[in-house]
Amino acid sequence: MTTQEQLKTLYETLFETYGPQHWWPGDTPFEIAVGAILTQNTNWTNVEKAINNIKHDAALESHILHSMAPEKLEALIRPAGYYRLKAKRLMNFLTWLIANGDGHLENLAQRNTHDLREELLAISGIGPETADSILLYALNRPVFVVDTYTARMATRHGLIEPPFDYHELQDLFQSNLPQDIQLFKEFHALIVQIGKNFCKPKPKCDACPLNGHAHEIDGER
C-alpha cells in the first residue's frame, strides 16, 4: 500500500467514525487566529473561557486589544493559562497584523503564503504549529498542521520513522494528499480526536477505530 493509499484509508476511517469536526471554531478569521495563539499548552475549554471574556468586554478587535493595558489583557485571557506570556505573544501578533494588514486578516488575502508563513514565524512566540493553524484555518491556505498527535499516529502506523522534524512530518502529509483546504482542516481535526481518545502516550490500540487497518499500514499487527 502506498503512502497516499495509507493516508486515504486513515482519513476515511476517521471521518466515518467521527464525522465532520467543524474546526476551527470561531466567528471570524481574527477570532480563529486569537484562539490559535491562546491554545498553546492548554485545552480548548480554557481558550473558550478566555475568548468569551474578551467578547464580553467587547474587545475582540485588533486595535482594541492592541491598545489595552497589559494587566487588563492578562486578566481577560487568564483562563487560558500562562496568561502573561500569552498576552505578550498576542500583542506581538497584533503589532504585526496592524502593521501589515491594518488589523484585518482579510487584508492579507493577496499575500503569498510562503511569505506570510515566514513573517508569522518571525513573530516572537509564534511557532510552526501556531503559524500553520492561522494560515489554514484563518487564512484558508493549503498548509497542513501537524502536532504531537500527528507524530504519534504517523509513527505508530509506520508512515514515518524517527527521528524527524516538524517540516518532514508536514511534508509527508502535504506531498501525499490532494491540495484541498477542507481536507486538510478535517484531517487535522480528526487526528486530534483520535489522539485525545486513543493515540495517547500510552495508546489504547485495542479499542481504536484505526486498529482494523494496522496490519495494512505498518505490517506489524
C-alpha positions in Angstrom: 0.0 0.0 0.0 1.4 3.4 -1.0 1.7 6.3 1.5 -1.2 8.0 -0.4 -3.4 5.0 0.0 -2.5 4.6 3.6 -3.4 8.3 4.3 -6.6 7.9 2.4 -7.6 4.8 4.5 -6.8 6.6 7.7 -8.8 9.7 6.8 -11.8 7.8 5.5 -11.9 5.6 8.7 -11.6 8.6 10.9 -14.3 10.5 9.0 -16.6 7.6 9.1 -16.1 7.3 12.9 -16.3 10.9 13.9 -17.9 12.8 11.1 -17.2 16.4 10.2 -15.4 18.3 13.0 -16.4 21.9 12.2 -13.0 23.0 13.3 -11.5 25.6 14.0 -14.4 27.2 16.0 -14.6 31.0 15.6 -17.0 33.5 14.1 -14.3 35.5 12.3 -10.7 34.8 11.0 -9.4 37.1 13.7 -11.1 35.1 16.4 -9.6 31.9 15.0 -6.1 33.5 15.0 -6.5 34.6 18.6 -7.6 31.1 19.5 -4.6 29.6 17.8 -2.3 31.7 20.0 -4.2 31.1 23.2 -4.5 27.4 22.8 -0.7 26.8 23.2 -0.2 24.4 26.1 -3.8 24.3 27.2 -7.1 22.7 26.2 -9.8 24.3 24.2 -12.3 24.7 27.0 -9.9 27.1 28.7 -9.4 29.0 25.5 -13.2 29.4 25.1 -13.4 30.9 28.5 -10.7 33.4 27.6 -12.2 34.3 24.3 -15.6 34.7 25.9 -14.1 37.1 28.4 -12.8 39.2 25.5 -16.1 39.1 23.8 -18.0 40.2 27.0 -15.6 43.1 27.2 -16.5 44.0 23.6 -12.7 43.8 22.8 -12.4 41.1 20.1 -11.0 43.6 17.6 -7.3 44.0 16.8 -7.0 47.7 17.6 -8.9 47.5 20.8 -6.8 44.6 22.1 -3.6 46.3 20.9 -4.3 49.5 22.9 -5.4 47.6 26.0 -3.3 47.8 29.2 -1.2 44.6 29.6 -2.7 44.0 33.0 -6.3 44.1 31.6 -5.4 41.8 28.7 -3.7 39.4 31.1 -6.9 39.3 33.3 -9.1 38.6 30.3 -7.1 35.7 29.0 -6.1 34.3 32.4 -8.3 31.1 31.9 -6.0 30.1 29.0 -3.0 29.7 31.3 0.4 31.2 31.0 -1.5 34.4 30.7 1.4 36.9 31.0 3.4 35.0 28.3 0.4 34.6 26.1 -0.5 38.3 26.4 2.9 39.2 25.1 2.7 36.8 22.3 -0.8 38.0 21.4 0.4 41.6 21.5 3.3 40.7 19.2 0.9 39.2 16.7 -1.4 42.2 16.9 1.5 44.6 16.3 2.4 42.6 13.1 -1.2 42.4 12.0 -1.8 46.1 12.4 1.4 47.0 10.6 0.8 44.6 7.7 -3.0 44.4 7.4 -4.3 47.4 9.2 -5.5 44.9 11.9 -7.6 42.8 9.5 -6.5 39.3 8.3 -8.8 39.8 5.2 -6.4 42.5 4.0 -3.7 39.8 3.6 -5.7 37.8 1.1 -3.4 38.7 -1.8 -0.2 38.0 0.1 2.0 34.9 -0.8 1.5 32.0 1.5 5.2 31.3 1.9 6.0 35.0 2.7 3.1 35.1 5.2 4.4 32.0 6.9 7.9 33.4 7.2 6.6 36.6 8.7 4.4 34.7 11.2 7.3 32.6 12.3 9.4 35.7 12.8 6.9 36.9 15.4 8.2 36.2 18.9 6.1 33.4 20.4 4.7 32.1 17.1 6.0 28.6 16.3 5.3 26.4 13.2 2.1 24.8 14.6 0.5 28.1 15.6 1.6 29.8 12.3 0.2 27.0 10.2 -3.1 26.9 12.2 -3.5 30.6 11.4 -2.7 30.0 7.8 -5.0 27.1 7.3 -8.0 28.0 9.5 -8.0 31.8 9.5 -6.5 32.5 6.1 -7.6 29.3 4.2 -4.2 28.4 2.8 -3.4 24.8 1.9 -0.9 24.3 4.7 -1.2 21.0 6.7 -1.0 21.5 10.5 0.9 18.8 12.4 1.3 18.3 16.1 2.2 15.7 18.8 -1.0 13.7 17.9 0.1 13.6 14.2 3.6 12.4 15.1 2.2 9.6 17.3 -0.3 8.4 14.8 2.2 8.6 11.9 5.0 6.7 13.7 2.7 4.0 15.2 1.2 3.3 11.8 4.6 3.1 10.1 4.2 6.2 7.9 7.4 7.8 9.1 10.5 6.7 11.0 12.0 8.8 13.8 13.9 11.0 14.1 12.1 13.6 12.1 11.3 17.3 12.5 8.1 19.3 12.1 8.6 20.0 8.4 9.4 16.5 7.5 6.2 15.3 9.1 4.3 18.1 7.4 5.7 17.2 4.0 4.6 13.6 4.5 1.0 14.8 4.5 1.3 17.7 2.1 3.0 15.7 -0.6 0.7 12.7 -0.4 -2.7 14.4 -0.1 -4.7 16.5 -2.6 -4.1 20.2 -2.0 -7.6 20.5 -0.6 -8.1 23.1 2.2 -11.2 21.4 3.6 -9.5 18.0 3.6 -6.5 19.5 5.4 -8.8 21.0 8.0 -10.9 17.9 8.6 -7.9 15.5 8.6 -6.0 17.6 11.2 -9.1 17.9 13.4 -9.8 14.1 13.1 -6.2 13.3 14.1 -6.6 15.5 17.2 -9.8 13.4 18.1 -8.0 10.1 17.7 -5.0 11.4 19.6 -7.2 12.6 22.6 -9.2 9.4 22.7 -6.9 6.6 21.7 -3.4 7.5 20.5 -2.2 8.8 23.8 1.3 8.4 25.2 0.1 5.0 26.4 -2.1 4.0 23.5 -5.4 2.3 23.6 -4.9 0.3 20.4 -7.5 -2.4 21.0 -10.4 0.0 21.0 -9.0 2.4 18.4 -11.1 2.8 15.2 -7.8 2.5 13.2 -6.9 -0.8 14.7 -8.5 -2.8 12.0 -6.2 -1.2 9.4 -3.0 -1.6 11.4 -1.9 -4.7 9.5 -2.4 -2.9 6.2 -0.4 0.1 7.4 2.6 -1.0 9.3 2.7 -4.7 8.7 3.3 -5.4 12.4 -0.2 -6.5 13.7 
